[in-house]
Amino acid sequence: MYGGGARRQLVEPPFHLESHRYQTVQAADWIAALVGRLGAFWKEPDAWPENEVFVRYFGRRLADVQVRSGIRG
């Protein structure tokens, strides 16, 4: 991956992990999926009506803890 010789940068970042083995990666996957669904609903609620349940249960919680974000509800 890093190799020897003339390479001075990472060729392939090690971001492919098996989330069933690492709880922190699994939590990050879940949070990313939740934020993605919330953002999709906030952007176009008519296009994503099935994501309203995520807004109902997690929208206020996310808004309360976010410090700085480009996603706004």
C-alpha positions in Angstrom: 0.0 0.0 0.0 2.6 2.5 1.0 5.3 0.8 -0.9 9.0 1.6 -1.0 11.1 3.7 -3.2 9.9 7.0 -4.8 6.2 7.0 -3.6 5.5 9.8 -1.1 1.8 9.4 -0.8 -0.8 6.9 0.1 -2.0 5.1 -3.1 -5.2 3.5 -1.6 -6.6 4.7 1.7 -7.5 1.9 4.1 -11.2 2.7 4.4 -12.7 -0.6 3.5 -13.4 -2.3 6.8 -15.7 -5.0 7.8 -18.3 -3.2 10.0 -19.5 -6.5 11.6 -16.0 -6.7 13.2 -15.6 -3.1 14.3 -18.4 -1.6 16.4 -17.1 1.9 15.8 -17.3 1.5 12.0 -20.8 0.0 12.3 -21.9 3.0 14.4 -20.4 5.4 11.9 -22.2 3.6 9.1 -25.5 3.9 10.9 -25.0 7.6 11.7 -24.1 8.3 8.0 -27.2 6.5 6.8 -29.4 8.3 9.2 -28.0 11.7 8.4 -28.3 10.9 4.7 -31.9 10.0 5.0 -32.7 13.1 7.1 -30.9 15.3 4.6 -32.7 13.8 1.6 -36.1 14.4 3.3 -35.2 17.9 4.3 -34.1 18.7 0.8 -37.0 17.1 -1.1 -39.8 15.9 1.3 -42.1 15.0 -1.6 -39.5 12.8 -3.3 -38.6 10.9 0.0 -41.9 10.5 2.0 -40.7 7.2 3.4 -37.9 9.1 5.3 -40.4 11.1 7.4 -40.2 8.5 10.1 -36.5 9.3 10.6 -37.3 13.0 11.0 -40.0 12.2 13.5 -37.7 10.1 15.7 -34.3 11.6 15.1 -34.7 15.0 13.5 -34.9 17.1 16.7 -32.2 15.1 18.4 -29.8 15.7 15.6 -30.7 19.4 15.4 -30.0 19.7 19.2 -26.5 18.2 19.1 -25.2 19.6 15.8 -22.6 22.3 16.3 -21.8 23.2 12.8 -23.3 21.6 9.7 -24.3 22.3 6.2 -27.4 20.2 6.7 -30.3 22.1 8.2 -33.8 20.9 8.9 
